[in-house]
Structures are given as C-alpha cells and as structure tokens.
Amino acid sequence: MYEVIRKALREAILDRRIQPGLVLLEGPIAKLFDTSRGPVHTALEKLFEEGLIQRFDGRGFIPKTFASDVEPVRAKLTFENLGITKVAAQPVESRPAADRIFDDVEEAVAMSIAFGHFKINEIALSEYYGVSRTVAREVLGRLKSRQLVEKTKQSPWLAGPLTARAVADDFEIRALLEPALLIDSAPQLDPDKVFAMQRRLAHLILHPEEQTASAVAKIESELHSEWLSFAHNKKALKMIAQSQLPLMVNRIFFSTLGIPPGDPVFMENKLVVDHIAQGAYEAAAASLKAHLKHAAERTRKRLKVLSVFPEPQLPPYLVRVT
C-alpha cells in the first residue's frame, strides 16, 4: 500500500501538479487512501529520502523546491489539490480490519503516553475507523500485550503516562537479556545478512542525509528482535518484546524533531555487527550492552525534551484523564 501512495505522490510532485508549499500530513492522506497512517508514514519517508519532499519548521512535509521563499500552505488535502486521480489511489487495502488500523492506533497511543494519562474510548475508536467493537477490542488487546495499554475488569482501557522510571526499567531488562541472547543467536545468523547490514550501516554513516526515522526503526528492529530470535530462551525473548517503551520514545522524538546530526546509534550498531561478522560474539555482546547503556541516557534526555512540547492533536478516542 505504501508503494501505491508513494508512486501517486511522486508522479504528482514530478509533474508539478501539487501546489507549491502544500503541507503533506499523514492523517489526512491516510483517510484519502482509506488506509492506516503506517503506509503513509513509510511513503513520505521514502519520498524524503528521494529528495522530493522536505521538512520545515512545523508538522509534516512540503514538496521540495529550489525557491527559498515558499511559505507552507495548510489546506484541506483532497485528491484534487494533491493532483492525484482516484484511479491512481487504488487499490484499497484488503487486509483484515484489525491489521489495517493497528499501526495507526499504535502510533496515536504511543504519541499520547509521552504527554500524559489517557483513557481509550472503545466505542469512539470503532466509530473513528468504521470498524466493529470486536475489531477495536482486538487491536487494544494487541497493544496490551506490548504493555502500551492496560485494562482490568473494573477499569476502562488506559494508556500512559510514560515515565522516565518505566523507560529505565525497560532498558535495564534489555541490557540484562539481549547480550546473552545475542551470544546464543549470533552463530546461526545468515552471513550474507550480516554483511548486508554492515554495508547498510557504513552507507548511512557516510551519508547522514539518508539517516531517517524509518532507517533507525528498521535497523533496531532487525538487530534487537530478528537477530535475537534464534536464541533458545523464548521466555526471555517475550520479556524483551514487552520492553519496547524506549523505542516508542525515540520514534516520537525522531518524528517530531528528526534525527539529531551525528547521532551515534548507527556507529554503535555497526560495532556490534562488525564483531558478529568476525565471529567475536562475546565482543558483540559487550558492544551491544554498551550501546544500550548509551541509548538509555539519550532516551532519558529525549523524554525530557518531549515533556516541554505542546500536546499534539490526538484522535477523539483518546481522552485525557484529569
């Protein structure tokens, strides 16, 4: 689906059918294409990497232009002012409803918990996406398994607040478990995949303009999830999967402010991968532990920065608990 969106926007930008300065936002574009925000986020990141859109001092992107005096234009996004025909926007997503809206709900909940304590109205959520309450409940159940939301028989669905203590606890769990699991899992990794990761990280280090939130998310997902999955201790893997609050903080930070210049995450991850490529698994584990220690401190500071930002506009199914 993200390729459908990317291709439609790309052609409209190259043909100059989009108004100069028109602000491109994930939510409105997702509604036009009848999809969740996940595919739109990926499509916009890829267009940014291609140099076809650019960030500005505000939310969203605008079409790339060589003029320096183009003002951002905030207007209702329609197929007409995007220069896209409805035919180009096909096909509509055919995935199950829960899969279709999950990324969007997860992103909204992740964003909310950085700004306080929220109640999730199950009926409002189902009405917002035009799905049944059974689908809404399934999505919330998945978020509960990731410890992003909580619910008891007596309470409504609740999310947040995201605290520095909770993030530190997750990092402590990961620092204890991930290095040991890497030693167990690394010998079973495909050498070609390890080499490909080395090349990808080396390229990103040499080309900081290509360091995007999606690039970080993909690398972190592979290194801290897929590459550990060959380990025998499945209970430990489950605990790591439930300790993902730090990734949420960084995702929110990067989507709000972009990747900080010279962010050491790529160099730290490359050191881990280089050791794996050499068969030095103990050294790889030590490098991974050091990376997690440094990442914990960076994430603590980023959470502090986010706390002074104004609360973003959230979907109506998220209601602040006073």
KOLLUM-448437 format. One record per atom (N, C-alpha, C): residue in one letter; y, z, x. Coordinates in pm, whole numbers, padded with zeros to 5 digits, always signed. Layout:
KOLLUM-448437
AYZX...
end
This chain:
KOLLUM-448437
M-00120+00000+00083M+00000+00000+00000M+00126+00000+00087Y+00123+00074+00197Y+00243+00077+00282Y+00273-00061+00340E+00168-00143+00361E+00190-00278+00412E+00259-00365+00307V+00223-00345+00180V+00289-00418+00071V+00438-00385+00071I+00470-00255+00083I+00610-00210+00081I+00683-00259+00205R+00619-00243+00321R+00682-00285+00448R+00714-00435+00445K+00617-00515+00400K+00635-00659+00400K+00748-00700+00306A+00752-00639+00186A+00855-00674+00088A+00995-00639+00140L+01010-00518+00197L+01140-00478+00251L+01177-00560+00375R+01077-00586+00458R+01102-00660+00582R+01159-00799+00551E+01096-00868+00456E+01141-01003+00422E+01280-00999+00361A+01306-00897+00278A+01438-00886+00215A+01547-00858+00319I+01514-00778+00420I+01611-00746+00526I+01636-00870+00612L+01530-00937+00653L+01545-01055+00739L+01619-01168+00668D+01598-01179+00536D+01666-01283+00458D+01805-01238+00413R+01844-01115+00453R+01975-01059+00420R+01999-01053+00269R+01894-01018+00196R+01908-01004+00051R+01947-00862+00012I+01938-00768+00107I+01975-00629+00081I+02121-00609+00117Q+02192-00539+00029Q+02333-00511+00054Q+02351-00434+00184P+02443-00475+00272P+02468-00401+00396P+02504-00255+00367G+02439-00164+00439G+02469-00022+00423G+02394+00047+00311L+02314-00028+00231L+02242+00034+00120L+02145+00138+00173V+02154+00261+00123V+02071+00371+00171V+01933+00361+00110L+01831+00358+00196L+01692+00348+00154L+01629+00486+00156L+01586+00535+00040L+01527+00667+00028L+01383+00657-00020E+01298+00746+00029E+01155+00740-00002E+01127+00755-00151G+01185+00858-00214G+01154+00888-00354G+01182+00771-00448P+01305+00717-00449P+01334+00606-00540P+01249+00481-00513I+01223+00453-00385I+01140+00336-00353I+00997+00358-00402A+00947+00482-00387A+00811+00514-00435A+00799+00490-00585K+00902+00528-00661K+00898+00507-00806K+00897+00358-00840L+00973+00279-00766L+00976+00135-00790L+00839+00072-00768F+00770+00116-00663F+00641+00058-00628F+00524+00129-00695D+00556+00229-00779D+00453+00303-00852D+00350+00362-00757T+00401+00433-00657T+00313+00495-00558T+00367+00631-00520S+00299+00701-00432S+00350+00828-00380S+00445+00799-00264R+00508+00905-00212R+00604+00886-00103R+00536+00860+00031G+00406+00893+00041G+00335+00875+00168G+00340+00731+00220P+00299+00632+00139P+00305+00493+00186P+00447+00446+00216V+00545+00494+00138V+00685+00456+00162V+00732+00512+00296H+00694+00639+00322H+00731+00702+00449H+00677+00620+00566T+00550+00580+00557T+00489+00501+00664T+00557+00365+00678A+00586+00301+00565A+00652+00170+00569A+00789+00178+00635L+00868+00281+00600L+01001+00296+00658L+00993+00327+00807E+00898+00410+00847E+00881+00441+00989E+00848+00314+01068K+00763+00229+01011K+00726+00106+01081K+00845+00010+01089L+00926+00003+00984L+01045-00080+00988L+01146-00027+01090F+01151+00107+01102F+01238+00168+01202F+01189+00133+01343E+01058+00140+01363E+01001+00106+01493E+01026-00041+01527E+01031-00126+01425E+01060-00269+01447E+01207-00295+01474G+01292-00193+01451G+01435-00211+01471G+01505-00278+01356L+01441-00280+01236L+01502-00345+01121L+01586-00250+01036I+01563-00120+01048I+01644-00021+00978I+01686+00086+01077Q+01788+00161+01043Q+01839+00262+01135Q+01874+00389+01059R+01870+00501+01132R+01914+00628+01074R+02066+00636+01080F+02120+00728+01001F+02264+00752+01004F+02285+00901+00979D+02409+00943+00969D+02439+01085+00951D+02418+01124+00805G+02293+01133+00766G+02257+01164+00628G+02111+01134+00605R+02061+01157+00482R+01920+01133+00450R+01894+00984+00432G+01777+00940+00475G+01735+00803+00454G+01769+00710+00569F+01758+00581+00541F+01784+00476+00640F+01880+00373+00578I+01940+00293+00663I+02015+00175+00617I+01967+00055+00698P+01979-00067+00641P+01939-00186+00717P+02015-00195+00849K+01945-00233+00956K+02008-00242+01088K+02114-00353+01088T+02227-00321+01146T+02335-00419+01156T+02404-00404+01291F+02460-00514+01339F+02532-00508+01466F+02677-00464+01445A+02721-00459+01321A+02857-00413+01292A+02861-00261+01301S+02967-00208+01358S+02978-00063+01377S+03051+00007+01263D+03109-00070+01171D+03191-00010+01067D+03125-00015+00929V+02996-00037+00923V+02927-00043+00795V+02911+00099+00740E+02961+00122+00620E+02951+00252+00556E+02823+00260+00473P+02753+00375+00476P+02635+00391+00391P+02674+00377+00243V+02593+00304+00169V+02617+00283+00026V+02505+00351-00052R+02541+00455-00127R+02441+00526-00207R+02447+00473-00350A+02349+00393-00384A+02342+00334-00517A+02199+00346-00568K+02184+00337-00699K+02050+00342-00757K+01970+00224-00703L+01850+00252-00652L+01768+00147-00594L+01689+00076-00704T+01705-00054-00709T+01630-00138-00802T+01570-00254-00723F+01474-00323-00782F+01419-00441-00716F+01530-00543-00691E+01625-00549-00784E+01731-00648-00773E+01821-00623-00652N+01870-00496-00636N+01960-00475-00522N+01885-00459-00390L+01753-00446-00397L+01673-00449-00274L+01636-00593-00238G+01663-00685-00330G+01630-00826-00303G+01482-00853-00306I+01410-00778-00393I+01264-00791-00399I+01224-00830-00541T+01134-00927-00553T+01079-00961-00684T+00963-00868-00715K+00937-00846-00842K+00826-00757-00881K+00692-00812-00834V+00684-00944-00822V+00559-01004-00773V+00531-00958-00631A+00637-00951-00547A+00620-00908-00408A+00583-00761-00399A+00606-00687-00507A+00577-00543-00504A+00433-00512-00543Q+00356-00613-00579Q+00218-00592-00618Q+00129-00582-00494P+00012-00522-00497P-00048-00466-00618P-00011-00320-00638V-00021-00276-00760V-00003-00135-00791V-00125-00059-00739E-00107+00062-00697E-00216+00143-00640E-00333+00154-00736S-00454+00141-00682S-00575+00152-00764S-00655+00276-00728R-00602+00361-00641R-00674+00482-00602R-00677+00581-00718P-00769+00679-00716P-00768+00784-00817P-00632+00853-00821A-00594+00900-00939A-00460+00957-00959A-00431+01072-00863A-00530+01159-00840A-00508+01274-00751A-00478+01228-00609D-00550+01125-00563D-00526+01072-00429D-00389+01006-00421R-00350+00941-00531R-00225+00866-00531R-00102+00955-00518I-00109+01074-00579I+00011+01160-00579I+00002+01273-00476F-00113+01291-00413F-00132+01408-00327F-00030+01414-00214D-00011+01305-00140D+00082+01306-00026D+00223+01344-00070D+00263+01292-00185D+00397+01318-00236D+00414+01467-00270V+00314+01523-00339V+00322+01665-00376V+00316+01752-00252E+00228+01718-00158E+00217+01797-00036E+00350+01798+00040E+00415+01682+00049E+00542+01675+00121E+00649+01759+00051A+00654+01751-00082A+00755+01828-00156A+00732+01978-00140V+00606+02021-00148V+00574+02163-00134V+00603+02209+00009A+00564+02127+00107A+00590+02162+00247A+00739+02177+00273M+00818+02088+00213M+00963+02096+00229M+01016+02224+00165S+00965+02258+00047S+01018+02373-00026S+00995+02505+00045I+00877+02521+00106I+00843+02653+00162I+00929+02689+00282A+00993+02588+00343A+01084+02617+00455A+01215+02676+00406F+01237+02669+00272F+01364+02713+00217F+01352+02828+00117G+01231+02883+00103G+01220+03000+00015G+01088+03008-00058H+01090+03081-00170H+00972+03111-00250H+00981+03034-00381F+00881+02953-00413F+00888+02866-00530F+00765+02879-00618K+00789+02863-00749K+00681+02855-00847K+00658+02708-00879I+00532+02667-00892I+00499+02529-00925I+00455+02524-01071N+00532+02453-01151N+00502+02440-01293N+00400+02327-01311E+00278+02365-01346E+00169+02268-01356E+00196+02161-01461I+00253+02201-01576I+00282+02105-01683I+00391+02008-01637A+00496+02063-01574A+00605+01978-01527A+00557+01881-01420L+00464+01927-01335L+00409+01840-01230L+00334+01723-01293S+00250+01751-01393S+00172+01644-01456S+00263+01545-01528E+00371+01597-01592E+00465+01509-01662E+00546+01425-01563Y+00583+01486-01450Y+00665+01417-01349Y+00594+01293-01296Y+00461+01303-01276Y+00385+01191-01221Y+00311+01111-01327G+00316+01158-01451G+00247+01086-01557G+00096+01094-01545V+00046+01212-01507V-00099+01232-01493V-00141+01349-01581S-00269+01368-01596S-00320+01479-01677S-00306+01611-01603R-00315+01721-01676R-00309+01853-01612R-00432+01874-01523T-00543+01810-01557T-00663+01821-01474T-00636+01762-01335V-00566+01649-01331V-00531+01587-01203V-00433+01676-01127A-00332+01729-01198A-00235+01819-01134A-00305+01940-01075R-00401+01995-01150R-00474+02113-01102R-00560+02080-00980E-00617+01960-00978E-00698+01918-00862E-00612+01909-00737V-00492+01852-00751V-00401+01839-00637V-00360+01977-00586L-00326+02066-00676L-00286+02201-00637L-00402+02277-00573G-00523+02250-00622G-00641+02313-00562G-00660+02270-00418R-00634+02142-00389R-00644+02094-00251R-00538+02162-00163L-00418+02177-00218L-00312+02243-00142L-00347+02390-00117K-00416+02450-00213K-00459+02589-00195K-00559+02601-00081S-00649+02503-00071S-00748+02506+00037S-00682+02492+00174R-00562+02432+00177R-00486+02421+00301R-00389+02537+00319Q-00397+02631+00224Q-00313+02752+00227Q-00164+02721+00216L-00132+02611+00150L+00008+02579+00124L+00056+02641-00007V-00037+02664-00100V-00002+02731-00225V-00105+02840-00250E-00072+02931-00341E-00166+03037-00376E-00163+03060-00526K-00272+03115-00578K-00280+03145-00721K-00389+03247-00746T-00361+03341-00835T-00462+03433-00885T-00474+03409-01036K-00568+03476-01101K-00583+03458-01245K-00458+03501-01320Q-00388+03600-01264Q-00271+03653-01333Q-00141+03582-01297S-00139+03510-01184S-00012+03453-01135S-00008+03302-01154P+00113+03247-01156P+00126+03100-01155P+00100+03047-01014W+00106+02916-00998W+00096+02857-00866W+00223+02892-00789L+00208+02944-00668L+00322+02986-00587L+00316+02921-00449A+00433+02893-00394A+00443+02836-00259A+00553+02905-00182G+00523+02938-00055G+00625+02997+00031G+00642+03146+00009P+00737+03206+00076P+00822+03142+00177P+00749+03127+00310L+00790+03028+00387L+00734+03006+00520L+00805+03097+00618T+00730+03188+00676T+00790+03286+00766T+00751+03260+00911A+00833+03310+01002A+00803+03297+01144A+00672+03368+01178R+00644+03478+01108R+00522+03553+01134R+00399+03471+01096A+00405+03401+00980A+00292+03319+00936A+00266+03204+01033V+00374+03141+01081V+00360+03031+01177V+00302+03083+01308A+00349+03199+01353A+00297+03258+01478A+00149+03292+01464D+00109+03342+01347D-00032+03375+01324D-00119+03250+01334D-00071+03140+01275D-00148+03015+01281D-00161+02966+01424F-00054+02975+01501F-00061+02933+01641F-00158+03022+01719E-00159+03150+01688E-00250+03241+01758E-00395+03203+01732I-00426+03171+01605I-00562+03128+01569I-00598+03000+01644R-00506+02905+01645R-00534+02777+01710R-00550+02793+01862A-00466+02878+01923A-00476+02897+02068A-00608+02964+02107L-00662+03045+02018L-00790+03112+02045L-00909+03017+02027L-00899+02929+01927L-01015+02849+01889L-01017+02708+01949E-00903+02640+01950E-00903+02498+01988E-00950+02472+02131P-00907+02550+02231P-00956+02521+02367P-01108+02530+02379A-01167+02631+02315A-01313+02646+02322A-01382+02530+02250L-01329+02490+02136L-01388+02379+02061L-01373+02247+02137L-01263+02233+02211L-01242+02110+02289L-01348+02097+02398I-01379+02207+02465I-01483+02204+02569I-01616+02159+02511D-01645+02203+02389D-01770+02168+02323D-01770+02023+02275S-01654+01977+02229S-01645+01846+02164S-01616+01732+02260A-01538+01758+02365A-01488+01652+02453A-01598+01564+02514P-01712+01620+02559P-01813+01533+02620P-01869+01426+02526Q-01848+01445+02397Q-01903+01350+02300Q-01801+01245+02255L-01680+01250+02310L-01576+01156+02270L-01604+01017+02327D-01564+00914+02254D-01578+00776+02297D-01478+00751+02412P-01525+00717+02532P-01435+00693+02645P-01327+00588+02616D-01361+00488+02536D-01262+00384+02502D-01147+00444+02421K-01179+00539+02332K-01074+00602+02252K-00986+00691+02339V-01048+00757+02434V-00971+00842+02526V-00876+00756+02608F-00926+00643+02658F-00843+00552+02737F-00728+00496+02652A-00760+00462+02526A-00657+00408+02436A-00548+00511+02410M-00588+00638+02397M-00489+00744+02376M-00402+00763+02501Q-00463+00754+02619Q-00386+00761+02744Q-00278+00653+02747R-00316+00532+02714R-00222+00420+02717R-00112+00439+02613R-00150+00485+02495R-00051+00504+02390R+00052+00609+02429L+00004+00722+02485L+00096+00829+02526L+00185+00783+02642A+00126+00711+02737A+00206+00661+02850A+00316+00567+02801H+00281+00483+02704H+00379+00389+02648H+00493+00464+02579L+00459+00566+02499L+00561+00641+02426L+00652+00719+02522I+00595+00769+02630I+00676+00842+02729I+00777+00748+02795L+00735+00625+02820L+00823+00527+02884L+00921+00463+02785H+00890+00473+02655H+00975+00410+02553H+01012+00515+02447P+01105+00605+02479P+01141+00711+02386P+01196+00661+02252E+01247+00537+02250E+01299+00482+02124E+01188+00460+02022E+01063+00461+02068E+00949+00443+01978E+00885+00577+01939Q+00942+00686+01985Q+00890+00819+01951Q+00939+00856+01812T+00849+00848+01715T+00884+00874+01576T+00799+00989+01521A+00839+01038+01405A+00763+01145+01339A+00620+01101+01311S+00601+00976+01269S+00466+00928+01240S+00382+00918+01367A+00446+00882+01480A+00373+00874+01608A+00323+01013+01649V+00411+01114+01635V+00370+01252+01667V+00257+01296+01575A+00273+01272+01445A+00173+01316+01347A+00036+01254+01375K+00034+01125+01411K-00093+01057+01438K-00161+01115+01561I-00085+01136+01668I-00141+01190+01791I-00192+01332+01770E-00110+01415+01704E-00150+01554+01680E-00273+01562+01591S-00282+01472+01492S-00398+01470+01404S-00525+01435+01481E-00515+01335+01568E-00633+01295+01646E-00675+01404+01744L-00578+01455+01819L-00610+01549+01926L-00654+01685+01873H-00588+01732+01765H-00615+01867+01716H-00710+01871+01597S-00760+01756+01554S-00853+01753+01441S-00973+01664+01473E-00950+01533+01482E-01061+01440+01503E-01135+01468+01633W-01061+01495+01741W-01126+01514+01871W-01201+01646+01881L-01175+01737+01790L-01247+01865+01790L-01367+01861+01696S-01377+01757+01616S-01475+01756+01506S-01620+01748+01552F-01643+01716+01681F-01781+01710+01731F-01833+01849+01770A-01747+01948+01769A-01789+02084+01805A-01889+02137+01702H-01977+02227+01748H-02084+02275+01662H-02040+02385+01565N-01934+02458+01599N-01893+02572+01516N-01805+02523+01401K-01868+02494+01288K-01795+02439+01174K-01705+02543+01107K-01741+02671+01117K-01654+02775+01061K-01521+02779+01136A-01529+02765+01267A-01406+02764+01347A-01321+02643+01314L-01385+02528+01294L-01311+02407+01256L-01241+02426+01122K-01308+02495+01030K-01247+02520+00899K-01126+02611+00913M-01134+02711+01001M-01022+02801+01022M-00901+02726+01079I-00927+02633+01169I-00817+02552+01225I-00755+02466+01116A-00840+02407+01030A-00789+02322+00922A-00701+02401+00826Q-00723+02533+00818Q-00644+02618+00729Q-00525+02681+00801S-00500+02639+00923S-00390+02697+01003S-00291+02588+01043Q-00243+02515+00943Q-00161+02397+00969Q-00013+02415+00939L+00032+02538+00915L+00174+02559+00887L+00265+02508+00999P+00226+02526+01127P+00313+02474+01234P+00338+02324+01222L+00235+02248+01183L+00253+02104+01168L+00352+02072+01056M+00351+02155+00951M+00445+02136+00841M+00589+02158+00888V+00609+02263+00967V+00744+02292+01017V+00796+02174+01099N+00714+02125+01190N+00757+02015+01276N+00778+01886+01197R+00694+01864+01096R+00710+01744+01015R+00843+01747+00940I+00877+01864+00883I+01004+01879+00813I+01120+01862+00911F+01107+01924+01028F+01214+01917+01129F+01237+01773+01173F+01129+01701+01203F+01142+01564+01251F+01199+01472+01142S+01155+01492+01016S+01205+01406+00909S+01352+01434+00880T+01399+01556+00912T+01538+01593+00887T+01628+01551+01002L+01584+01577+01126L+01670+01556+01242L+01620+01450+01340G+01497+01401+01318G+01442+01305+01414G+01379+01376+01533I+01315+01301+01621I+01251+01357+01740I+01359+01394+01842P+01360+01518+01890P+01460+01556+01992P+01441+01471+02118P+01549+01425+02181P+01537+01346+02305P+01459+01423+02411G+01363+01356+02474G+01285+01420+02580G+01189+01526+02532D+01148+01520+02405D+01053+01620+02354D+00927+01618+02439P+00886+01734+02492P+00772+01738+02586P+00635+01723+02521V+00628+01711+02388V+00499+01707+02321V+00412+01592+02373F+00474+01477+02404F+00394+01362+02450F+00339+01387+02591M+00421+01443+02678M+00375+01471+02814M+00267+01579+02814E+00284+01683+02731E+00184+01789+02725E+00050+01737+02674N+00055+01653+02570N-00068+01597+02517N-00133+01501+02616K-00052+01427+02690K-00108+01334+02788K-00182+01409+02899L-00132+01526+02937L-00200+01605+03039L-00340+01646+02991V-00348+01684+02864V-00479+01719+02807V-00571+01598+02811V-00522+01484+02766V-00604+01362+02759V-00644+01315+02898D-00554+01326+02995D-00587+01285+03133D-00703+01367+03188H-00702+01498+03162H-00813+01583+03208H-00944+01545+03141I-00938+01513+03012I-01059+01472+02940I-01114+01343+03001A-01024+01249+03030A-01066+01121+03088A-01136+01140+03221Q-01097+01244+03296Q-01157+01273+03426Q-01282+01359+03415G-01316+01400+03293G-01432+01487+03274G-01404+01632+03310A-01278+01666+03329A-01239+01804+03364A-01209+01881+03236Y-01314+01919+03165Y-01298+01975+03030Y-01237+02115+03032E-01270+02196+03132E-01209+02329+03143E-01058+02316+03165A-01018+02222+03251A-00876+02199+03276A-00806+02146+03151A-00877+02060+03075A-00821+02008+02950A-00797+02122+02851A-00893+02216+02845A-00878+02330+02755A-00761+02418+02797A-00743+02438+02927A-00631+02518+02977A-00498+02449+02946S-00495+02317+02959S-00372+02242+02928S-00342+02247+02779L-00448+02242+02698L-00429+02250+02553L-00373+02386+02513K-00426+02491+02575K-00377+02626+02545K-00230+02640+02585A-00193+02583+02701A-00053+02588+02745A+00036+02509+02649H-00014+02394+02603H+00062+02314+02507H+00088+02393+02379L-00013+02461+02329L+00002+02538+02206L+00100+02653+02225K+00100+02713+02343K+00194+02822+02372K+00338+02769+02368H+00362+02656+02434H+00496+02598+02436H+00535+02549+02296A+00438+02491+02225A+00465+02441+02090A+00502+02554+01996A+00440+02670+02014A+00472+02785+01929A+00618+02826+01945E+00666+02826+02068E+00805+02864+02092E+00900+02759+02035R+00867+02630+02053R+00952+02524+01998R+00956+02531+01845T+00841+02557+01786T+00834+02562+01640T+00912+02681+01585R+00906+02794+01655R+00984+02911+01613R+01133+02878+01610K+01180+02809+01711K+01322+02771+01716K+01357+02670+01608R+01264+02577+01581R+01290+02476+01478R+01296+02539+01339L+01210+02636+01315L+01214+02705+01186L+01347+02776+01168K+01400+02832+01276K+01529+02899+01272K+01640+02799+01240V+01632+02679+01299V+01732+02575+01272V+01726+02534+01125L+01606+02514+01073L+01591+02470+00934L+01647+02573+00836S+01642+02701+00874S+01686+02806+00782S+01835+02798+00750V+01914+02730+00834V+02058+02722+00808V+02095+02591+00737F+01997+02504+00713F+02025+02381+00642F+02033+02407+00492P+02114+02332+00420P+02118+02349+00274P+01985+02306+00213E+01949+02370+00103E+01822+02338+00038E+01823+02193-00009P+01720+02116+00022P+01717+01975-00020P+01693+01964-00170Q+01716+01846-00223Q+01686+01822-00364Q+01535+01813-00380L+01481+01900-00465L+01336+01909-00484L+01297+01861-00624P+01173+01817-00643P+01129+01775-00776P+01139+01890-00876P+01156+01859-01005P+01178+01963-01106P+01058+02055-01127Y+00939+02017-01080Y+00824+02106-01099Y+00825+02223-01000L+00916+02220-00904L+00932+02332-00809L+01052+02415-00852V+01026+02541-00889V+01130+02629-00940V+01142+02750-00849R+01261+02773-00797R+01283+02886-00706R+01253+03018-00776V+01181+03106-00705V+01154+03240-00756V+01269+03331-00714T+01336+03390-00811T+01452+03474-00779T+01414+03622-00776
end
